[in-house]
Amino acid sequence: MNKYLISLDKDEQRRALFFSQPDTADFCVFSAINTMQNEWEELARQFDLDQFERHYGRKVTKGEIGCTLSHLAVYRLIVEDESVAEDDYALVCEDDALFAANFQQNLTALLTQKNTMSIMLIGQSKIAQFSDAELEINYPTTFSFLCHKAVGVTYAYPYKSYFAGTVGYLIKKSAARTFLKQLEQGKPFWLADDFLLFETQFALPNQVVRPLMVIENPQLVSNLEAIRGSQANNLVKKLVKYPLKKIMAIQKNLGK
């Protein structure tokens, strides 16, 4: 399968850390689009600033534009590769990706499932551990015995699609093509990880893998302690919402 690593040219140390991991030698490095020095007028020719603000209720950052454009450019590479079938998955990671133990074994097992899902979220950003309790509390799936099993991981629909980050995910060529067709209607206006938008407006559903196979490398996430603190402070509020989310997750998975 095709594997892509999105990385800014300047981030040599991040790439060195990524490639120090097992099973990474076959990744193709894509030079991320650096928009930080671009003028807003130039960015407006590539990205719909006004529609982003209408959709998200705030202004987009230059970094967010670069992230979206970079992932779209990778999708174009996937679509243009004639050796890739429409139903084949490609793996897309960012250079802060940290792989769990047995990553390749579990990836191989996932690929043998013949899953029809457009996007498989095997990773998540801004989370402390591969099996963090926050996964189940914030983004529950159905009961574990009802999830699909692939060796050391399971996969299912989350209670609803959410912003999981783009540290690591699988995308079918057919789904990448859907994004490019969307661009024929106008400039992009979305965040690269707006999987709810992709499901509801682009008809690209996703499933999530548990435990996670990819997280952000703690060596590269300076605010990880702040994340943990924020999680602890909001735990009671999250637990109150959990039963309803779990019911929604079970219903969603049973209805598919």
RANOR-V105730 format. One record per backbone hydrogen bond with DSSP energy under -1.0 kcal/mol. NH is the residue of the N-H (numbers start at 0). CO is the residue of the C=O. If there is no record, write none. Layout:
BEGIN
[[NH:CO] [NH:CO]]
END
This chain:
BEGIN
[[3:90] [4:27] [5:92] [6:29] [10:7] [11:9] [14:10] [15:11] [16:12] [17:13] [18:14] [20:17] [26:23] [27:2] [29:4] [31:6] [37:34] [42:38] [43:39] [44:41] [45:42] [46:42] [47:187] [48:46] [51:47] [52:48] [53:49] [54:50] [55:51] [56:52] [64:60] [65:61] [66:62] [67:63] [68:64] [69:65] [70:66] [71:67] [72:68] [73:69] [74:70] [75:71] [76:72] [77:73] [78:74] [79:75] [83:80] [87:84] [89:170] [90:1] [91:168] [92:3] [93:166] [94:5] [96:93] [97:214] [99:212] [102:99] [105:101] [106:102] [107:103] [108:104] [109:105] [110:106] [111:107] [112:109] [118:204] [119:169] [120:206] [121:119] [122:167] [123:213] [124:163] [131:128] [134:131] [136:132] [137:133] [138:134] [145:142] [146:143] [147:154] [149:152] [152:149] [153:209] [154:147] [155:207] [158:139] [163:161] [168:91] [169:119] [170:89] [171:117] [172:87] [173:85] [175:171] [176:172] [177:173] [178:174] [179:175] [180:176] [181:177] [182:178] [184:181] [193:190] [194:192] [197:193] [198:194] [199:195] [200:196] [203:197] [206:118] [207:155] [208:120] [209:153] [211:129] [212:121] [213:121] [214:97] [216:95] [219:216] [223:220] [226:222] [227:223] [228:224] [229:225] [230:226] [231:227] [232:228] [233:229] [237:233] [238:234] [239:235] [240:236] [241:237] [244:240] [245:241] [246:242] [247:243] [248:244] [249:245] [250:246] [251:247] [252:248] [253:249] [254:250]]
END
